[in-house]
């Protein structure tokens, strides 16, 4: 009987040690998570300190920071150049007052309501008339292909509105517009 008592005690001790190690591992994981969260917080604060320093000392940075400040200024210039190139490639006009993208043919900015000057229309290009009339070859009608209607209707979830309409003139505008691009009415 002593054998079983001794075996029972060993099993109980082993179980207790295993449970304690599991608790310790859980505590270590929890503490590591807290450390990681605090390190992330510190890094965010460092970024905020750097940004605030940059805003305050852009032109009069201490010698130790002059190179970093110059690098940030260069990166900002590169970003501005890239954005300008994107705008040029997209051929989207921008408001001269607030810089917001304008709806094609807009008379007013949809964000700040600034009147947009009308650009003169490009001069028409003269196209010479063809010397001889061109006759089209006869085209045979395409054979009719039966189209079967779907047996079950397709349903989609209602989407969030991406446009709105001016209450004054009824023109369709982007959902974030605050002024009508056609008549200048504030929404």
Secondary structure, DSSP 8 states (H G I E B T S, - for coil): -HHHHHHHHHHHHHHHHHHHHHHHHHHHHHHHHHHHHHHHHHHHHHHHHHHHHHHHHSSS--HHHHHHHHHHHHHHHHHHHHHHHHHHHHT--B-TTT--B--TT-SB-TTT--B---------------SS------------------SS----------EEE-TTT--EEETT-SB-TTT--B-
